Amino acid sequence: MYTVYIIECADKSLYTGITTDLSRRFAQHQAGKGGHYTRAHKPVRIVYSEAHTNRSQASVREAAIKKLSREQKHTLIASARV
């Protein structure tokens, strides 16, 4: 099982990634051992996640989310909170 996730950083920027263990990966980001981006932009909280059955599907979805505008990402995040 793979998870596509969006993290909100301290500067309000959004980071999107994929993992097999969301809590472990978030801890890595917070420790400065995650992606290059989150080393420079302190991760604050996970604001969105969705499960996928395989890495291929998760990678395709991650790429699609990364192409969204900031406004579209916030709409996606808000729709998941309903």
DSSP file (Angstrom, degrees, kcal/mol; ACC not computed):
  #  RESIDUE AA STRUCTURE BP1 BP2  ACC     N-H-->O    O-->H-N    N-H-->O    O-->H-N    TCO  KAPPA ALPHA  PHI   PSI    X-CA   Y-CA   Z-CA
    1    1 A M              0   0    0      0, 0.0     2,-0.3     0, 0.0    52,-0.2   0.000 360.0 360.0 360.0 132.5    0.0    0.0    0.0
    2    2 A Y  E     -A   52   0A   0     50,-3.1    50,-3.0    52,-0.1     2,-0.4  -0.892 360.0-150.2-116.9 148.2    1.3    3.4   -1.0
    3    3 A T  E     -AB  51  19A   0     16,-3.3    16,-1.9    -2,-0.3     2,-0.5  -0.973   3.0-154.1-121.5 130.3    0.2    6.8    0.3
    4    4 A V  E     +AB  50  18A   0     46,-2.7    46,-2.0    -2,-0.4     2,-0.3  -0.878  29.7 179.7 -95.7 133.2    0.3   10.1   -1.5
    5    5 A Y  E     -AB  49  17A   0     12,-2.7    12,-2.1    -2,-0.5     2,-0.4  -0.923  28.1-147.8-137.6 158.6    0.5   13.0    0.9
    6    6 A I  E     -AB  48  16A   0     42,-2.4    41,-2.5    -2,-0.3    42,-1.3  -0.998  16.2-162.4-125.4 129.7    0.7   16.7    1.2
    7    7 A I  E     -AB  46  15A   0      8,-3.1     8,-2.6    -2,-0.4     2,-0.5  -0.912  12.4-140.1-110.3 137.0    2.6   18.4    4.0
    8    8 A E  E     -AB  45  14A   0     37,-2.9    36,-3.0    -2,-0.4    37,-1.6  -0.843  22.5-149.0 -92.9 132.6    2.1   22.0    5.0
    9    9 A C  E >   -A   43   0A   0      4,-2.9     3,-2.3    -2,-0.5    33,-0.1  -0.517  29.0-100.0 -98.2 168.2    5.4   23.8    5.8
   10   10 A A  T 3  S+     0   0    0     32,-3.1    -1,-0.1     1,-0.3    31,-0.0   0.793 124.4  53.9 -58.1 -30.7    6.0   26.6    8.3
   11   11 A D  T 3  S-     0   0    0     31,-0.2    -1,-0.3     2,-0.0     3,-0.1   0.266 121.8-108.2 -88.7  13.1    6.1   29.1    5.5
   12   12 A K  S <  S+     0   0    0     -3,-2.3    -2,-0.1     1,-0.3     2,-0.1   0.491  76.2 137.0  73.5   6.5    2.6   27.8    4.4
   13   13 A S        -     0   0    0     -5,-0.1    -4,-2.9     1,-0.0     2,-0.4  -0.376  49.9-127.1 -75.6 164.5    4.1   26.2    1.3
   14   14 A L  E     -B    8   0A   0     -6,-0.2     2,-0.4    -3,-0.1    -6,-0.2  -0.939  17.1-164.3-119.5 136.8    2.9   22.7    0.3
   15   15 A Y  E     -B    7   0A   0     -8,-2.6    -8,-3.1    -2,-0.4     2,-0.4  -0.974   6.3-160.4-120.2 132.7    5.1   19.6   -0.3
   16   16 A T  E     +B    6   0A   0     -2,-0.4     2,-0.3   -10,-0.2   -10,-0.2  -0.927  23.8 143.6-115.0 137.0    3.7   16.5   -2.0
   17   17 A G  E     -B    5   0A   0    -12,-2.1   -12,-2.7    -2,-0.4     2,-0.3  -0.906  36.8-119.7-154.1-178.6    5.2   13.0   -1.8
   18   18 A I  E     +B    4   0A   0     -2,-0.3     2,-0.3   -14,-0.2   -14,-0.2  -0.951  31.4 157.8-131.1 153.6    4.6    9.3   -1.7
   19   19 A T  E     -B    3   0A   0    -16,-1.9   -16,-3.3    -2,-0.3     3,-0.2  -0.975  44.2-132.0-161.4 167.6    5.5    6.7    0.9
   20   20 A T  S    S+     0   0    0     -2,-0.3     2,-0.3     1,-0.3    -1,-0.1   0.518 105.5  37.0-101.0 -11.3    4.6    3.2    2.3
   21   21 A D     >  -     0   0    0      1,-0.1     4,-2.5   -18,-0.1    -1,-0.3  -0.813  66.9-172.5-144.0  97.5    4.6    4.5    5.9
   22   22 A L  H  > S+     0   0    0     -2,-0.3     4,-2.6     1,-0.2     5,-0.2   0.880  84.6  48.9 -64.0 -43.0    3.2    8.0    6.4
   23   23 A S  H  > S+     0   0    0      2,-0.2     4,-2.0     1,-0.2    -1,-0.2   0.913 114.0  47.1 -66.2 -40.6    4.1    8.5   10.1
   24   24 A R  H  > S+     0   0    0      2,-0.2     4,-2.0     1,-0.2    -2,-0.2   0.930 113.8  47.9 -62.8 -45.9    7.7    7.3    9.5
   25   25 A R  H  X S+     0   0    0     -4,-2.5     4,-2.4     1,-0.2    -2,-0.2   0.888 110.3  51.0 -65.6 -40.1    8.1    9.5    6.4
   26   26 A F  H  X S+     0   0    0     -4,-2.6     4,-2.6     1,-0.2    -1,-0.2   0.912 109.1  51.8 -63.7 -40.7    6.7   12.6    8.2
   27   27 A A  H  X S+     0   0    0     -4,-2.0     4,-1.8     2,-0.2    -2,-0.2   0.883 108.6  51.8 -62.1 -38.1    9.1   12.0   11.1
   28   28 A Q  H  <>S+     0   0    0     -4,-2.0     5,-2.9     2,-0.2     6,-0.7   0.928 109.4  49.5 -63.0 -45.0   12.0   11.8    8.6
   29   29 A H  H ><5S+     0   0    0     -4,-2.4     3,-1.4     4,-0.3     5,-0.3   0.931 111.4  48.8 -59.1 -45.9   10.9   15.1    7.1
   30   30 A Q  H 3<5S+     0   0    0     -4,-2.6    -1,-0.2     1,-0.3    -2,-0.2   0.817 109.0  53.4 -65.3 -30.3   10.7   16.8   10.5
   31   31 A A  T 3<5S-     0   0    0     -4,-1.8    -1,-0.3    -5,-0.2    -2,-0.2   0.454 119.2-110.1 -83.1  -0.9   14.2   15.4   11.3
   32   32 A G  T < 5S+     0   0    0     -3,-1.4    -3,-0.2    -4,-0.4    -2,-0.1   0.651  95.5 105.1  81.6  14.9   15.6   17.0    8.2
   33   33 A K      < +     0   0    0     -5,-2.9    -4,-0.3    -6,-0.2    -5,-0.1   0.187  60.0  82.2-112.6  14.4   16.1   13.6    6.6
   34   34 A G  S    S-     0   0    0     -6,-0.7    -5,-0.1     1,-0.3    -8,-0.1   0.232  95.6 -25.0 -91.5-142.5   13.2   13.7    4.1
   35   35 A G     >  -     0   0    0      1,-0.1     4,-0.9     3,-0.0    -1,-0.3  -0.259  63.0-110.2 -68.8 158.6   13.2   15.4    0.8
   36   36 A H  H >> S+     0   0    0      1,-0.2     4,-1.0     2,-0.2     3,-0.8   0.877 116.4  57.7 -54.7 -41.5   15.6   18.3    0.0
   37   37 A Y  H >> S+     0   0    0      1,-0.2     4,-1.5     2,-0.2     3,-0.8   0.912 103.8  50.2 -59.9 -44.7   12.6   20.7   -0.1
   38   38 A T  H 34 S+     0   0    0      1,-0.3    -1,-0.2    -3,-0.2    -2,-0.2   0.623 100.5  64.5 -76.3 -10.6   11.5   19.9    3.5
   39   39 A R  H << S+     0   0    0     -4,-0.9    -1,-0.3    -3,-0.8    -2,-0.2   0.839 112.7  35.1 -72.5 -32.6   15.0   20.5    4.8
   40   40 A A  H << S+     0   0    0     -4,-1.0     2,-0.5    -3,-0.8    -2,-0.2   0.682 122.3  47.5 -91.9 -20.9   14.7   24.1    3.8
   41   41 A H  S  < S-     0   0    0     -4,-1.5    -1,-0.2    -5,-0.2     0, 0.0  -0.915  91.9-127.7-125.7 101.4   11.0   24.5    4.6
   42   42 A K        -     0   0    0     -2,-0.5   -32,-3.1    -3,-0.2     2,-0.2  -0.244  22.4-128.8 -56.5 120.0   10.2   23.1    8.0
   43   43 A P  E     +A    9   0A   0      0, 0.0   -34,-0.3     0, 0.0    -1,-0.1  -0.507  30.2 175.4 -71.3 135.5    7.3   20.6    7.8
   44   44 A V  E     -     0   0A   0    -36,-3.0     2,-0.3     1,-0.4   -35,-0.2   0.816  55.0 -14.7-107.5 -49.1    4.5   21.4   10.2
   45   45 A R  E     -A    8   0A   0    -37,-1.6   -37,-2.9     0, 0.0     2,-0.6  -0.997  58.6-106.2-158.1 156.6    1.6   19.0    9.5
   46   46 A I  E     +A    7   0A   0     -2,-0.3   -39,-0.2   -39,-0.2     3,-0.1  -0.774  34.1 175.4 -84.3 123.9    0.1   16.5    7.1
   47   47 A V  E     +     0   0A   0    -41,-2.5     2,-0.3    -2,-0.6   -40,-0.2   0.560  61.5  16.6-108.4 -11.1   -2.9   18.1    5.5
   48   48 A Y  E     +A    6   0A   0    -42,-1.3   -42,-2.4     2,-0.0     2,-0.3  -0.975  57.0 167.3-160.4 143.6   -3.9   15.5    3.0
   49   49 A S  E     -A    5   0A   0     -2,-0.3     2,-0.3   -44,-0.2   -44,-0.2  -0.980   6.2-176.2-155.1 152.3   -3.3   11.8    2.2
   50   50 A E  E     -A    4   0A   0    -46,-2.0   -46,-2.7    -2,-0.3     2,-0.2  -0.986  23.4-124.3-148.9 143.4   -4.8    9.1    0.0
   51   51 A A  E     -A    3   0A   0     -2,-0.3     2,-0.3   -48,-0.2   -48,-0.2  -0.595  22.2-175.1 -91.8 146.9   -4.0    5.4   -0.4
   52   52 A H  E     -A    2   0A   0    -50,-3.0   -50,-3.1    -2,-0.2     3,-0.0  -0.981  28.2-131.7-137.9 150.0   -3.1    3.6   -3.6
   53   53 A T  S    S+     0   0    0     -2,-0.3     2,-0.3   -52,-0.2    -1,-0.1   0.735  85.5  20.0 -78.0 -22.2   -2.5   -0.1   -4.1
   54   54 A N  S  > S-     0   0    0    -52,-0.1     4,-2.0     1,-0.1     5,-0.2  -0.957  76.1-110.4-145.7 165.3    0.8    0.2   -5.9
   55   55 A R  H  > S+     0   0    0     -2,-0.3     4,-2.8     1,-0.2     5,-0.2   0.849 112.8  58.3 -63.2 -36.6    3.7    2.5   -6.5
   56   56 A S  H  > S+     0   0    0      2,-0.2     4,-2.1     1,-0.2    -1,-0.2   0.944 108.5  44.0 -61.1 -49.1    2.8    3.1  -10.1
   57   57 A Q  H  > S+     0   0    0      1,-0.2     4,-2.3     2,-0.2    -1,-0.2   0.911 114.8  50.4 -62.0 -42.1   -0.7    4.5   -9.3
   58   58 A A  H  X S+     0   0    0     -4,-2.0     4,-2.7     1,-0.2    -2,-0.2   0.899 109.7  50.3 -64.3 -40.5    0.8    6.5   -6.4
   59   59 A S  H  X S+     0   0    0     -4,-2.8     4,-2.2     2,-0.2    -1,-0.2   0.893 110.3  49.5 -65.5 -40.0    3.5    8.0   -8.6
   60   60 A V  H  X S+     0   0    0     -4,-2.1     4,-1.9    -5,-0.2    -1,-0.2   0.918 113.7  46.0 -64.1 -43.5    1.0    9.0  -11.3
   61   61 A R  H  X S+     0   0    0     -4,-2.3     4,-2.5     2,-0.2    -2,-0.2   0.899 110.3  53.5 -67.4 -40.2   -1.3   10.7   -8.7
   62   62 A E  H  X S+     0   0    0     -4,-2.7     4,-2.5     1,-0.2    -2,-0.2   0.931 109.7  48.5 -58.3 -46.4    1.7   12.4   -7.0
   63   63 A A  H  X S+     0   0    0     -4,-2.2     4,-1.1     1,-0.2    -1,-0.2   0.891 111.0  50.8 -61.9 -40.0    2.7   13.9  -10.4
   64   64 A A  H  X S+     0   0    0     -4,-1.9     4,-0.5     1,-0.2     3,-0.3   0.907 111.2  47.7 -65.3 -41.8   -0.9   15.0  -11.1
   65   65 A I  H >< S+     0   0    0     -4,-2.5     3,-1.4     1,-0.2    -2,-0.2   0.907 107.3  56.3 -65.9 -41.2   -1.2   16.7   -7.7
   66   66 A K  H 3< S+     0   0    0     -4,-2.5    -1,-0.2     1,-0.3    -2,-0.2   0.787 103.6  55.5 -61.8 -26.8    2.2   18.5   -8.2
   67   67 A K  H 3< S+     0   0    0     -4,-1.1    -1,-0.3    -3,-0.3    -2,-0.2   0.632  88.1 101.6 -80.3 -13.8    0.8   20.0  -11.4
   68   68 A L  S << S-     0   0    0     -3,-1.4     2,-0.0    -4,-0.5    -3,-0.0  -0.337  79.0-111.6 -69.2 151.3   -2.1   21.5   -9.6
   69   69 A S     >  -     0   0    0      1,-0.1     4,-2.3    -2,-0.0     5,-0.2  -0.327  32.5-104.2 -71.8 165.6   -2.1   25.2   -8.7
   70   70 A R  H  > S+     0   0    0      1,-0.2     4,-2.2     2,-0.2     5,-0.2   0.910 124.2  51.5 -57.6 -42.9   -1.9   26.2   -5.1
   71   71 A E  H  > S+     0   0    0      1,-0.2     4,-1.9     2,-0.2    -1,-0.2   0.908 109.0  49.9 -61.8 -42.9   -5.6   27.1   -5.1
   72   72 A Q  H  > S+     0   0    0      1,-0.2     4,-2.2     2,-0.2    -1,-0.2   0.871 109.3  52.1 -65.4 -36.6   -6.5   23.7   -6.6
   73   73 A K  H  X S+     0   0    0     -4,-2.3     4,-2.6     2,-0.2    -1,-0.2   0.907 108.6  50.3 -65.2 -40.5   -4.4   21.9   -3.9
   74   74 A H  H  X S+     0   0    0     -4,-2.2     4,-2.5     2,-0.2    -2,-0.2   0.866 109.3  51.7 -66.2 -34.3   -6.2   23.8   -1.2
   75   75 A T  H  X S+     0   0    0     -4,-1.9     4,-2.3     2,-0.2    -2,-0.2   0.915 110.3  49.1 -64.9 -43.0   -9.5   22.8   -2.8
   76   76 A L  H  X S+     0   0    0     -4,-2.2     4,-1.2     2,-0.2    -2,-0.2   0.925 112.5  47.9 -60.9 -45.8   -8.4   19.2   -2.7
   77   77 A I  H  X S+     0   0    0     -4,-2.6     4,-0.7     1,-0.2     3,-0.4   0.919 112.4  48.7 -61.9 -44.9   -7.3   19.5    0.9
   78   78 A A  H >< S+     0   0    0     -4,-2.5     3,-0.8     1,-0.2     4,-0.4   0.874 106.8  56.2 -64.8 -37.7  -10.6   21.1    1.9
   79   79 A S  H >< S+     0   0    0     -4,-2.3     3,-0.6     1,-0.2    -1,-0.2   0.795 103.5  55.0 -66.2 -27.6  -12.6   18.4    0.1
   80   80 A A  H 3< S+     0   0    0     -4,-1.2    -1,-0.2    -3,-0.4    -2,-0.2   0.703 100.4  60.2 -77.7 -19.4  -11.0   15.7    2.1
   81   81 A R  T <<        0   0    0     -3,-0.8    -1,-0.2    -4,-0.7    -2,-0.2   0.553 360.0 360.0 -84.8  -7.6  -11.9   17.3    5.4
   82   82 A V    <         0   0    0     -3,-0.6    -1,-0.2    -4,-0.4    -2,-0.1   0.488 360.0 360.0 -73.7 360.0  -15.6   17.1    4.7
